Amino acid sequence: MSQQLPDIDTQLANHKLTQEDYKHIKEILGREPNLVELGVFSAMWSEHCSYKSSKVHLKGFPTSAPWVIQGPGENAGVIDIGDGMAAVFKMESHNHPSFIEPYQGAATGVGGIMRDVFTMGARPVANLNALRFGNVLNDDDISKHQRYLVRGVTEGIGGYGNCMGVPTIGGETSFDECYNGNILVNAFTLGLAKSDEIFYGKAEGIGNPVLYVGAKTGRDG
């Protein structure tokens, strides 16, 4: 039987895990987690990765209909729009990464959903966004930082879409002090594809190569 980590309450607090989370982790592993495993669960069960606090609300939306080609579970959703064509779309939040590093956090948020759309076999044609920032009207440090975040996020969203030739056709932005501690950055990409030429994220068989491509991870994660 593995030993409990010393000062487990502090470790859980540092990893933003609750006692209920800790109990569930032990049930999954059948033993006490080590420090590395605690870190893995902390990352994978974060709101950013798992939507653990909002998933219950997202499940309330309808996801099946005769015109739905692909619902939740793939890289992007797919809707039959007739004439042999399909609308492929994805929405993603990139909140805390954009609060840490606004330009790269927002840019990779847009880039991530564009990636998910074109990996389904679609051509991205338009981007949208919904943004929430804190108070930008004062001369204090909080408002100065919020203005810095506004500039970085908007430049990141536009910069990534523009260099890929995909226009940002609309968006909406609100400001409130409740977002001083963590902004909200939601991005949406729409693509078009032939309805009978959709690619799915499945790989089967032994011996398939695994390719890991990309730049080093930045502060935005």
N, C-alpha and C positions, 0 to 999 in steps of 0.2 A: 504494500500500500504506500503510495507516494505521500510525502510530508506536505503539510500546508505551508504556503509561503509565509515568511515572517511578516508581522504587521499587515495582515491581509486587508484590514479595513482601509489602511492608507493606500495600499496597492490598488484596491478597487476604486477608490476615489480618484487616484491619479489616472486611471484608465477609463474614467467615466462609466463605470459599471455598477449596478445595484446589487444588493444582496440576492434579489430574485434572479438576476442575471448569473450570479456566481453559482447559485443552486442549480440552475439549468445547465451551466457549463459542466459541473461535476456529474450531472445525470448523463450528459452526452458522452463524456470521456470515460465514465465509470471510475473516476479517481480525481485526485486534486490536480489542477492545472499547474504547469510550471510558468515561469515568467514570460517566456516566448509565446506560449499558447494563450496566456492572458492578453498579451498584446495583439495577437491575431484576432481573437474574439472581439476585443475592443474596436479594432479597425472595421471588421466585417459587420459588426452589429451597430455601427454608428448610423446616425440618421442619413448621412451622405451616401453610405453604401447600401443600407438595408431599408430605409424609409420606415423604421420600426414604429414611429409614432404616427405616421400619416398613412401607412398601408391600409389600416382598418377603414379609413375614409375612401381611399382609392378603390377599394373592393366594392364600394357602393355604386360605381359607374357600370352601365351595361357594356359588355364586351363581345357579345355574340349577336349576329343578325345575318340574313342571307347575303348581304353585301360585304360582310367582314371576311376577308381572305385570311388574315392573320391577326389574332388578338394578342394578349399578354403572353410573354414567354420567349419571344424572339428578339432580334436586334431592334426591330421597329414594327409598328402596326401597319397593316395594309388594308385598304378599302377599294373595292371594285367600283369604278366610276363610269363604266360602260365603254362601248366601242373598243373593247380589248385592252383598255388602259386601267391602271391602278394608281391610287394616291398612297404614297408611303411616307409616314411621318413619325417623328420622335420628339418628345419634350423632356427636358432634363433640368434639374436644379443644380447650380454650382455655387452654393451660398458661401459657406465658410472658406473654401479655396479662394474665392474672389475677395473676401474680407482680408485674407492674409496677403495675397498678391493680386491686386485687382486686374491688371492687364492680362497676365497669363492665366489667372483663374477664369476670367470671363471668356478669353479666347479658346482655352481648352474645353470649356463648357460647350461652346458653339461647335468646335472641331469634333468633339466626341459624338454629338448627335448627327452631324453631317456624315461622319464615318459610319454610324449605324444605319443611316439611310442608304448610302451607296453600297454598303456590303449586302444589302438585300437585292441589289441589281437595279437600283433606281438612280436617276440623275437628280441631285438636289437643285431646286429652282428658286426657293425663297426661304428666308429666315424671319422669325418674329421673336419678340422678347417681352417680358414683364419684370420690372425692376422695382425694388423697395430700398430706400436709403433713409438714414437718420436726418437729424436737423442740420441744414446747411446754411442757416441764416445768421448765425452768431459769429463772433470773432474769437470764441474760445477754441481750445485744442480739438474738442470733439467735432465742431462744425468744420474746422480746417481739414481734419482727417476725412470727414464725410465728403467734402468737395474733392479731395484727392481721390477718393474711391469712385465718385461719379465720373471723373475724367478718365481714370484708368479702365473702369468697366466698359464705358461706352466706346472708348478707343479699341479695347480688346475685342468687343463684339463686332464692330465695324471692320477692324483690321483683318480679322480672320476670314469673315465672309467675303470681303472685297478681294483679297488675294486669291480666293478660290473662285471668284466670279459669280458668287451667289449673293444677290442683294438682300438687305434687310428691308422688308417692305412695310413694316409697322412695328409698333411697340407701345407700351404705356409705363409710366413711371410715377410713383408716389413717394412722398417724404413724411416721416413721422419719427418722433423721438424714440418710439419703441424699437426702432431698427438701429439705434446708435451702437448697440453691442454686436450686432450681426446682421448684415444686409441680406437681401434675397435677390438672387439672379436666376431667372428662369428663361430658358431659351427653347425655341421650337424650330425645327427644319421640316420642310415639305419637299418631297421628291416625286417624280413620275416614272413609272415603269410599265412594261407590257405585263398584263395580268397573268400570262402563262409563262413568264420568264423571271419568276421570283426566286432568289437564292436564299437558302435557309442555313442557319449556323449549326450544321450537323456534320460530324466526321466519324466514320466507322472504319474498322479494320485495324490490323496490327501493322506496325512499321510506318505509319504516317509521320512525315517530318513535322516538327514543331518549330515555327519561326517566331522569334521575339524581336520586334522592330520598333525603334523609336529613340528619342533623346533621353538623357538622364532625367530622373524625376526632380522637379523643382520644389520650391517652398510651398507652392499651391497644391502639391500632392499629385 
